[in-house]
Amino acid sequence: MEPDVFLPRHPPFDRLQPNLLERVLERLEVTYVPRGEAVMRRSDPENRNLFVVRKGAVRLERDGLLLQVLEEGEVFGYPSLLAGGPPSTDVVAEEDSLLFRIPGDVFHRLMEEREFADFFVAGLASRLRRAAQSESPLLSGDLSTPVADLVTRAAVFVRPEATVAEAARAMTREGVSSILVSGRPLGIVTDRDLRRRVLARGRPADTPVSRVMSRPLRTLPAGTAVFEALVAMLENSIHHLALVEGDEVLGVVTDSDLLRHHHRSPIYLLSRVEKMESAETFPDYSGQLSGMVEVLFRGSLDAVEIGRIVSSVNDAAASRLLRLTERELGEPPCAYAWIVFGSEGRREQALLTDQDNALVYADDSDEARRYFADLAERVVGGLIRLGIPPCPGGFMADRWHHPLAVWLERFSGWLGEPEPQALIDAANFFDFRSVHGELSLAPLDEVIAEARSQRSFLAHMAKNALEFRPPIGLFRQIRERSGAVDLKRGGIIPVVSLARLFALEGQVLARSTVDRLAAAAAAGSLSAEGAETLSEAFRFLLRLRLGHQLEAVREGRPADNSVPLDDLSHLTRRHLKEAFLAIREIQEAVSLRYGTAMLG
């Protein structure tokens, strides 16, 4: 392949305008380097060239230690060109290689072009962030649109002393499904409130709206993107959001507005879930969920945000089944909480995965034990009928339903005796999140916060966090198995485990991996640079896996975690290797910090 064809296919030359690329081609030289021969040495007084590997491979060394192997399309020599001194590493041909040599003065001229220069000066986190964006489908415009664009009229207000009859007449006259109640803080009355809090309870028409309104009013800045409004509605189970600019309310957006805006909106799926009368009445739940994820992915929504939306819909499905089952069994004998953990607990689901749930109830009585055992069995079965498969390890509420006192004893026991099974249980349940019920689980959070003082437990959790390693071989190349790489075992699980460890050490109660990393950096248990790098590596890996899984679903194949390397572009493989190397580097630092090699 000639240079004029090869270079535009590889970064950063793919960012050059034709006239600048022509300048490169005019001065470019092709050089052959036999295996084992040095291209440059640290002892050289100065490096005057930028090199591109056209064919073969070169290795970067320092004091005889292998640092990295560069393959076709990768560049080297730029650190010393930027610094204006000798090379920072020795560069030796790993195999017979063809190199493109570009004079330093041409390189410096190209560095005046911002997009070209960004490639060399940006950190790994920035490159991974841009990689996820640049390799995504084009924005559809739907999900990134400011939600204020959906508002077609100003909000309607009444005073707190107005009657519900007056509010209903104003809503009918103005053709709106909600009315705002003035005062500090603002309140809101919706048509649902009139049905449920007035008519269903037999309240008279002269009831003041202040007695049936919701306050404080949930608001969002007018410039918020549509997808963020979706997430806010899903996570808070609300149907109206007021949009504000400073202290002024510009209008109210409803779930119907968002549903009209997107024909496969999460709001549509949520509305079907809320109307579900049994799992049997929603046989296509998994298919609907996959279709929604496909739309969000093609809209270039971040994979982490997709996970939040999917988890919110799954939460709603579980909550609906619980309410339906309570209707069958009667009122619960005491307060309880239905909890989820694993990827659902961290809000990191994408396509449907196995169930990970449990049940916590307040009173240790025979009546409570019977009731919640029945409740758990029925709801787990309902989720299976929806298409959410059972957990192979049995981590589901039909087995894991206990009084709060028992859960407190278990959590404390896991901290005190970090045996292998205890570590597995802790890693699962310490990601818990309540999705239904009124029982406060603050006592469990207090136990988790004690992990910071249990150094032996943290050390064993650190060892567990190193169990899965990025598939990088001796020559810093990606190790493949049958031509593919397992993104979950090789990258996603390691980052999740590291984030959990740093959160425990920093007494951080956040659940999502990205939130844990940010909070751990703020708490000082992880550097800001490390948090950013792991976060962007995590986002990159999630998106790469999700794209692979969606393609499998479209083709009727099982969705798995193993991505064939041949399916990836050269640039994506490079970013993947960089992400794996960064994860491994932080794992090695954790190993030294906790002395995991000394643990039995």
Order of alpha helices (4+ residues) and beta strands (2+ residues): alpha-alpha-beta-beta-beta-beta-beta-beta-alpha-beta-beta-alpha-alpha-alpha-beta-alpha-beta-beta-beta-alpha-beta-beta-alpha-alpha-alpha-alpha-beta-alpha-beta-alpha-beta-alpha-alpha-beta-alpha-alpha-beta-alpha-alpha-alpha-beta-alpha
